[in-house]
């Protein structure tokens, strides 16, 4: 590496980072309550409507939003128009919290208006025994209403019903809430006057839904084709190692596989909490659920690590047989890779910004900087996501696929194009409309990575992919912390 190329590449990398900071996709306003607020609201709700004090129960929480509805509104071109409605009724900027104690649990959904939009009592029926005063649907609605703009202010009763369940009478109230282009069907179940369930079903009021569903099916089909490409790569890797007379060192492959396993354990705590909130069953103890979460995480890590190990072993062996030096001069590769990742971020953000201004593209922001911070997202999680995605994808689509396709076709350009196409279509592009622009961008980025792989080696593309993902997923967190720190300094200076 001569000094001139080092300086030139460094300048391009800095320019890329500055372009990304200036033109990165905008974030939405955040109304998310703090976790402590959501907890307190849930405790008071359960005490008032169920008669049980859960203040000293074990508490778990995760950020929640209705990704499916947000995605559909985006592709209908009416997301911005309905953004406030999503806030008001709790389809974005909401919490899902769970209280657990002695094989009993309650799940509560709390929206930005401090209202309860979801509830499920996973407790023995005897815990709901004893008579509460039976309230009318209208009275219940008034008691649940916490905001003039929220879900319950928009809800209108549509009917009531009764049923016998385990020799207990269950009363059901049905409501309809409409706002903007969204209709919610709300169901409330009560046993002996105590609320045991609150749930909603969302509907978008449009005659264009068939087109959106068709587009989503196309995206799913592309995703499956990408996964099939990965499966085929794994089979080819095994065949190469079994039947071809290739020699390679296993050290780098072992390191890559172990990195996957180690990264999988970085977010073990968050994974267990997510499992408890979303899938806890009162017939099991928290320790059992936690143990199953640990075993599931370790098994996933082992399986993914094994795939990475086998594919990288075969890819490196085949590349070595062709005389490619995929792991030589690692520091040079890392330098060019980090620069390439930052350059791609800058160029992409600038291009997408121009396309949005010209109304050729719509990008759907889903999380604000503040929401990312309050929801508990950590640098550790961003590091885990970035390492796993970069290692897994680059091993399969660059280190293995490019040599395999070159070996089959005898053409390096075809190998780069085909591997990049398969890599692009395996991605979900639901936040972009039209989708094909995002797929085209991924395809071009994949070709860029393919050229880097041929010119510099595997470590280069691994570094480029990693730094690209790390900056993208962690920038909201860093930016909010910086803004918070600057605000604190301003207040301190003002007080002085």
Secondary structure as GFF3:
##gff-version 3
##sequence-region A 1 496
A	DSSP	alpha_helix	3	23	.	.	.	ID=ss1
A	DSSP	alpha_helix	35	49	.	.	.	ID=ss2
A	DSSP	beta_strand	58	64	.	.	.	ID=ss3
A	DSSP	alpha_helix	67	76	.	.	.	ID=ss4
A	DSSP	three_ten_helix	80	82	.	.	.	ID=ss5
A	DSSP	alpha_helix	83	89	.	.	.	ID=ss6
A	DSSP	beta_strand	94	101	.	.	.	ID=ss7
A	DSSP	beta_strand	104	110	.	.	.	ID=ss8
A	DSSP	beta_strand	116	122	.	.	.	ID=ss9
A	DSSP	three_ten_helix	125	128	.	.	.	ID=ss10
A	DSSP	alpha_helix	137	144	.	.	.	ID=ss11
A	DSSP	alpha_helix	151	154	.	.	.	ID=ss12
A	DSSP	beta_strand	155	165	.	.	.	ID=ss13
A	DSSP	beta_strand	168	179	.	.	.	ID=ss14
A	DSSP	beta_strand	182	191	.	.	.	ID=ss15
A	DSSP	beta_strand	194	204	.	.	.	ID=ss16
A	DSSP	alpha_helix	209	243	.	.	.	ID=ss17
A	DSSP	alpha_helix	251	266	.	.	.	ID=ss18
A	DSSP	alpha_helix	268	279	.	.	.	ID=ss19
A	DSSP	alpha_helix	286	321	.	.	.	ID=ss20
A	DSSP	alpha_helix	330	357	.	.	.	ID=ss21
A	DSSP	beta_strand	362	363	.	.	.	ID=ss22
A	DSSP	alpha_helix	369	374	.	.	.	ID=ss23
A	DSSP	alpha_helix	379	394	.	.	.	ID=ss24
A	DSSP	pi_helix	395	400	.	.	.	ID=ss25
A	DSSP	alpha_helix	401	409	.	.	.	ID=ss26
A	DSSP	alpha_helix	412	425	.	.	.	ID=ss27
A	DSSP	beta_strand	432	433	.	.	.	ID=ss28
A	DSSP	alpha_helix	435	455	.	.	.	ID=ss29
A	DSSP	alpha_helix	458	495	.	.	.	ID=ss30
###
